Amino acid sequence: MNFTIYHNPRCKKSRETLQILRDEGIDPEVVEYLKTPLDTKELSGLCTKLNINPNQLLRKSEKIYKENFGKKELSDSEAIQAMVDFPKLMERPVVVSGNKAVVGRPPENVKDLLL
């Protein structure tokens, strides 16, 4: 089975999640989403695999979010566009395997994909 991790190497949780995968003998495709941002279609697909709405993938505590959107509740399309415009707003890490995905917060969540 193939695994992809949307990874930020500066994030401790992202590094821990990647290490769990490697400890399980999995060599995932690593996508540094800050260097290679996801487009609208990819983010929509990710939300579908996560079974969440786009607002749930937003890091609303980020300074960029507060400065640009305040306390406003974004529509699904606005939330996706916010993550396209500001990739740092995407929750991390996200691990995908087939049609399933999990957010690695906590990193142990990735074990749900290993079952």
C-alpha positions as CSV (number, residue, x, y, z in Angstrom):
1,M,0.0,0.0,0.0
2,N,1.3,3.5,-0.9
3,F,1.5,6.3,1.7
4,T,1.8,10.0,1.2
5,I,2.6,12.4,4.0
6,Y,2.0,16.2,3.6
7,H,4.9,17.2,5.7
8,N,6.5,20.3,7.3
9,P,10.0,19.3,8.5
10,R,9.9,22.2,10.9
11,C,6.9,20.8,12.8
12,K,7.6,18.4,15.6
13,K,4.3,16.5,15.1
14,S,5.0,16.1,11.4
15,R,8.5,14.7,12.1
16,E,7.1,12.3,14.8
17,T,4.4,11.1,12.4
18,L,6.9,10.5,9.6
19,Q,9.1,8.6,12.1
20,I,6.2,6.3,13.1
21,L,5.7,5.4,9.4
22,R,9.3,4.7,8.9
23,D,9.4,2.6,12.1
24,E,6.6,0.5,10.6
25,G,8.8,-0.1,7.6
26,I,6.9,2.4,5.4
27,D,8.8,4.7,3.1
28,P,6.1,7.2,2.3
29,E,6.1,9.8,-0.5
30,V,7.0,13.0,1.4
31,V,5.3,16.1,0.1
32,E,6.6,19.3,1.7
33,Y,3.4,21.2,1.1
34,L,5.0,24.6,1.9
35,K,7.4,24.1,-1.0
36,T,4.8,22.3,-3.2
37,P,1.5,23.8,-2.3
38,L,-1.7,21.8,-3.0
39,D,-4.2,23.2,-5.4
40,T,-8.0,23.5,-5.0
41,K,-8.7,20.0,-6.4
42,E,-6.0,18.4,-4.2
43,L,-7.3,20.1,-1.1
44,S,-10.9,19.1,-1.8
45,G,-9.8,15.5,-2.3
46,L,-7.9,15.6,0.9
47,C,-10.9,16.8,2.8
48,T,-13.0,14.0,1.3
49,K,-10.5,11.4,2.3
50,L,-10.3,12.9,5.8
51,N,-14.1,13.0,5.9
52,I,-14.0,16.6,7.2
53,N,-15.1,19.9,5.8
54,P,-12.3,22.3,4.7
55,N,-12.7,24.6,7.8
56,Q,-11.7,21.6,9.9
57,L,-8.3,21.5,8.1
58,L,-7.6,25.1,8.7
59,R,-5.1,26.2,11.4
60,K,-7.2,29.1,12.7
61,S,-4.7,29.9,15.5
62,E,-2.0,30.9,12.9
63,K,-1.2,34.6,12.7
64,I,-1.9,34.6,9.0
65,Y,-5.4,33.4,9.6
66,K,-6.1,35.9,12.3
67,E,-4.7,38.8,10.2
68,N,-6.6,37.8,7.0
69,F,-9.9,36.3,8.2
70,G,-10.3,37.3,11.9
71,K,-13.1,35.3,13.5
72,K,-15.0,35.0,10.2
73,E,-16.4,31.5,9.4
74,L,-15.3,30.7,5.9
75,S,-17.4,28.8,3.4
76,D,-15.9,25.5,2.1
77,S,-14.6,27.2,-1.1
78,E,-13.2,30.2,0.9
79,A,-11.4,27.8,3.3
80,I,-9.9,25.9,0.4
81,Q,-8.9,29.1,-1.3
82,A,-7.3,30.3,2.0
83,M,-5.1,27.2,2.1
84,V,-4.2,27.6,-1.6
85,D,-3.2,31.2,-0.9
86,F,-1.5,30.5,2.4
87,P,-0.3,26.9,2.6
88,K,0.8,27.4,6.1
89,L,-2.9,27.4,7.1
90,M,-3.3,23.7,6.3
91,E,-3.3,21.4,9.4
92,R,-0.3,19.1,9.5
93,P,0.8,16.5,9.0
94,V,-1.7,14.7,6.8
95,V,-1.1,11.1,5.8
96,V,-2.9,9.5,2.9
97,S,-3.2,5.8,2.1
98,G,-5.6,4.9,-0.7
99,N,-9.0,6.5,-0.1
100,K,-8.3,7.2,3.6
101,A,-6.4,9.9,5.3
102,V,-5.7,11.1,8.9
103,V,-4.3,14.2,10.5
104,G,-1.2,13.3,12.5
105,R,-2.4,15.2,15.6
106,P,-1.5,13.3,17.7
107,P,1.1,11.5,15.6
108,E,-0.3,8.1,16.7
109,N,-3.4,8.8,14.6
110,V,-1.4,7.5,11.6
111,K,-1.7,4.0,13.1
112,D,-5.4,4.0,12.1
113,L,-4.2,3.7,8.5
114,L,-2.0,0.7,9.3
115,L,-4.8,-1.5,10.4
